[in-house]
Amino acid sequence: MRTRIAVIGGLAGITLLAAGCSSDDGSTGGSGGSSTHHSSGAVSKQDAYAVGCPLVDTALGAGTVARKLASAGLGTLQKSGSLSADQKQWVSDAKELVSASKPQDVPGTVRSRVKKACADHGQQLSNL
């Protein structure tokens, strides 16, 4: 039950991110230690990893329903149209990972890219 609540919370966060990412914060989406600032309550595009990585991690540690919810949340973020090229690739890879019936069957390169992007943005995936 706690896992389902965490995934639903992450899904809500992704939905809010998709709405808030429409403002351009000038970030490049790179992995350098660039600072992120929020002006007038706008959500930074870098927050996609801060919400998306824990959502993916929780979904991977849970069952099919949680992975479907995570996939839907990532799909919402993917459709927002405000992601950098790196973020688009990460969301696509993460969505492939949580959508698979067996995440371990997803190619190792995809799993590695998801894990590396999260690590590059200060997020660890313990369930991958």
N, C-alpha and C positions, 0 to 999 in steps of 0.2 A: 504494500500500500504506500509506503514512504517513497519507493522508487517511482511509482506512478505519479505521485504528487510532485516529485522533483522534475519529472519529464514534462508534466503539464505546466509547471512554473517556468521551465526553460522554453517551452513552446510559446508561452505568453511573452517572455522576454524577447524571443526571436521576432514575434509579430510586432512588438513595439520597436525593435531595432529596425525592421524593414520600413516602418513608417518614419522613423527618425533619421535613417541613413540618407534621406533625400537631400540633406544639406551637405555641401562639399566643405570638408574641413582642411583641405589642402594636403592631406597625408598621402603618401605614395603607396601604402600597403606593404612596404618593404619590411624586412626583419631587423633593420637597424634600430637602435634604442631611441627612436624619435619620441619626443614627448607628445602627449595628446592633451588637448584642452577642450573644454566644453564652453560654448558661449550661448547664453540665453536658453539653456536647457536642451540644446541640440545634442543628439547622440552621435558620438564619433564613429566613423566607419571601423576603427580599430576595435571597437567594442563587439564586433561580430565574433571575434575569437573569444572574448571574455564570456560571452553567453553561449556561443555555439560549441566550443570545446567541452565545457562541462555537460552540456546537453548530449553530445555524442558519447561522452564517457559514461554517463548515467544510462543511456539507452543501450550501450553495448553490454553493460552489466545486468541488464534487465531482460525481459522477454519480448516477444514479438509485438505486443501492443505498444510497448514503450518505443520500440524501434520505428513502428509506423508513425507514431506521434512525432518523433524526432525528424523523420523524413519529411513529414508535412511542414514542420516548422522551418526546416532548411529550404524546402521548396518555396516557402513564402519569402525567405530572405533572398533566394536566388532570383525570384521574379521582381525584386525591388528595383532592379536596374541601376543601382547606385554603388555597386561593388567594383573594386579595382580588378585587374586581370588576375592577380595572385589570389584574391579573395574568391573570385568566381571559380577558379580551379579548386580551391580548398572546399568550397561549398559543394561543388559537383562531386569531388572525391568523398567527402563526408557523407553525402546523401547516398552514394553508391554503397558505402560501407554499412550504413544503418539499414539500407533497404534490402541487403542480401539476406537470404534465408539462413546462411551460415557465414558470418563475417570473416571467418578464417579462410573461406574460399575466394575472397576478394584478392586480386593480385597484390603481391607484396609491395610493389611500387606504389600502389594507391594507399595501402595502410601506412607505409613509410612517409608519404607526403603529408597525410593527415596528422600523424604523430609529430613530425618535424615542424609543421606550421604552427601547431598548438604550442610546442616547446619554444619556438622562436618568439611567441607572443605571451610567454610566461604561464602557459597552461600545461599541466601534465595529464596524460591519459593513462590511468591505472588499469583500465579494463581492455586495453588493446595489446 
